[in-house]
Amino acid sequence: MKILLILAVATIVVFLAWRAGSRRRSLPCPVWLRWMVELDNPFARTNRAAFIVEKLELAPGMSVLDAGCGPGRLTIPAARAVGTSGRVLAVDIQVGMLDRVREKVGDLRNIELLQCALGDGKLPVQAFDRALLVTVLGEIPDRGAALREVFEALKPGAVLSVTEIVFDPHFQTRGTVTALAREAGFTEKAFFGNAIAYTAHFTRPALPTRMTEDPEDPA
Ligand SMILES: C[S@@+](CC[C@H](N)C(=O)[O-])C[C@H]1O[C@@H](n2cnc3c(N)ncnc32)[C@H](O)[C@@H]1O
């Protein structure tokens, strides 16, 4: 009993230290834990790949950014949903995660892989109809910079889907995610789930309609 208690306390201490350390430097989920990332969470519907992809309302020909793709849990079903005329850019900071995606690609030809840190300005501009950030945001030291880069990478009117779950040591509350997303320029679109396990959708607002007449100039 005492050993179990010590183990529980040690786990909590490691989780809290990892979480706090991630605010200062990049401490991503280690590649050796990727098997755990690949498990579809049996407790939270809003964290399951099928649910997240369904809510994205993907259509053939769409372009999707899987930001912090890990071992490709979302990359593969998203690539199937957008078909051969669409594409998925799977981005991760760790080569080992991208290697796992490569192993799973099979005969899908619409997946591109990019190793970079979100926020470093490596993403193409106004290129995507949808972006996914599934249990990634809390691992990024500068969350604001990452969200601004994702904002720029989306086409006007496009949708960002953020998923968080409390079992993740890097869990971000709905309030934090919403505040960061608003700062980056997003507006709230939809929310699924509850305070401890959710998927939230945000929109990059469409460009304002071009004024053809100057209201100040009656001429
Ligand atoms: C917990 S995993 C989630 C993977 C995937 N989104 C999923 O839900 O199955 C978080 C992933 O984000 C990646 N990551 C962390 N910081 C990153 C950054 N700054 N830029 C890109 N990827 C990052 C990690 O390497 C890891 O693969």
The ligand as a Gaussian input file, in Angstrom:
#p B3LYP/6-31G(d) Opt

LIG

0 1
 C        0.963000      13.865000     -27.202000
 S        1.578000      13.826000     -28.834000
 C        0.071000      13.938000     -29.783000
 C        0.214000      13.377000     -31.183000
 C       -1.041000      13.438000     -32.056000
 N       -1.488000      14.791000     -32.246000
 C       -2.142000      12.578000     -31.488000
 O       -3.035000      13.093000     -30.826000
 O       -2.111000      11.374000     -31.706000
 C        2.265000      15.470000     -29.053000
 C        3.136000      15.587000     -30.283000
 O        3.460000      16.965000     -30.478000
 C        4.798000      17.054000     -30.917000
 N        5.327000      18.386000     -30.622000
 C        5.647000      18.902000     -29.413000
 N        6.097000      20.153000     -29.542000
 C        6.056000      20.449000     -30.875000
 C        6.403000      21.604000     -31.648000
 N        6.873000      22.718000     -31.088000
 N        6.246000      21.553000     -32.987000
 C        5.769000      20.427000     -33.582000
 N        5.433000      19.310000     -32.902000
 C        5.569000      19.315000     -31.557000
 C        5.505000      15.939000     -30.160000
 O        6.713000      15.558000     -30.763000
 C        4.457000      14.835000     -30.167000
 O        4.612000      13.987000     -31.274000

